Amino acid sequence: MIDLQKLVRTNIRELISYAETKAEENLRDSQHIMLDANENPYNKPFNRYPSDNQIELKEELAKLKGVRTNEIFLSNGSTEAIDMCYRIFCQPKVDNVVAIEPTCELYRRYAYLNDIEYRSTLLDDDFQLNAAELLDACDKHTKLIWLCSPNTPSGNLLNVEEVEKVLKGFDGIVVIDEAYADFTRLQTFRERLSEFPNMIVLNTFSKAWASAAIRLGVVYAQEAIINIFNKVSSPYHISQLTQEQGLDALKHRYDIDDWIKILLLERKCMILAFESLACCEKVYPSNANFFLAKMKDAQSVYDYLCEKGINVRNCSNVSLCGNCLRITIGSKAENAEILGILRYYKTTK
């Protein structure tokens, strides 16, 4: 068992203790006259602060994802959740975190913003994790390990056995970012919350749920960790509009399933088509809604696509991704357009 008291920053422990001594707030709903929060009585329903526990949205999400409501924390996109992990567990200028390389750049960015040392260990040529090397990079001041699976920009799932070794061999918190997990049919670590008290799983409405604009992220963890997130989060941090749009997305879950099926078929077709392009050397396997393609001259292809009004991600300056482009799976029409343009590139370059 992990000792959360030792992992949580001292000032956060004190903040939680203070919060627990405060009396519970009075019930706030439309059946009460609410003169306690300095709200304007006009312009209903937007004049009132939103639900601070988002219980209706959490209940629907819990039923869909097979977890309990007290194992869910909602955030303003995954970015807020990432930042909160640092603020809860890492003491600036003292603690450090360890991550794989390459991976999502937000982990490094928020380490710098919070003045936390960021360490990374290189994946192998197949973008796979070596648990022993990752754990060797840790010391007594390592509070967090960051893993992204499916990973970005590589698109692959990390080896489950290696991830399990990290979870079992590390005394701190292991954060597994499963933003793209809906694009694989394999078991997720979110489904294994009961096994790992030191695990935090991140998810988002931005990818499979096609709701990037509402900025809604999800944190899954055992109740003890979720309680900490709840107690240190900003008041009313999920807007009423976001909560309503999140609920609406959950009501259309069968549309989401159809979209995922289409995207997976398109991914397969796109990968096969890219492998046949004269300008492409290799396409890496993907379990996400994108794929990584090694080009003969990534910068030239990238510039050519930009000229044609098509944006892709040039990953050439990323570790292990020299001459690689990351291609998001678009609509059938968008996919056909980029393929047509690149086939023409073959004859003109």
Secondary structure by P-SEA (a helix, b strand, c coil): cccccccccaaaaaaaaaaaaccccccccccccccccccccccccccccccccaaaaaaaaaaaaccccccccccccaaaaaaaaaaccccccccbbbbcccccaaaaaaaaaabbbbbbbbbcccccccaaaaaaaccccccbbbbbcccccccccccaaaaaaaaaacccbbbbbcccccccccccccccccccccbbbbbcccccccccccbbbbbbccaaaaaaaaaacccccccaaaaaaaaaaaaaaaaaaaaaaaaaaaaaaaaaaaaacccccccccccccbbbbbcccaaaaaaaaaaacbbbbbcccccccccbbbbccccaaaaaaaaaaaaaaaacc
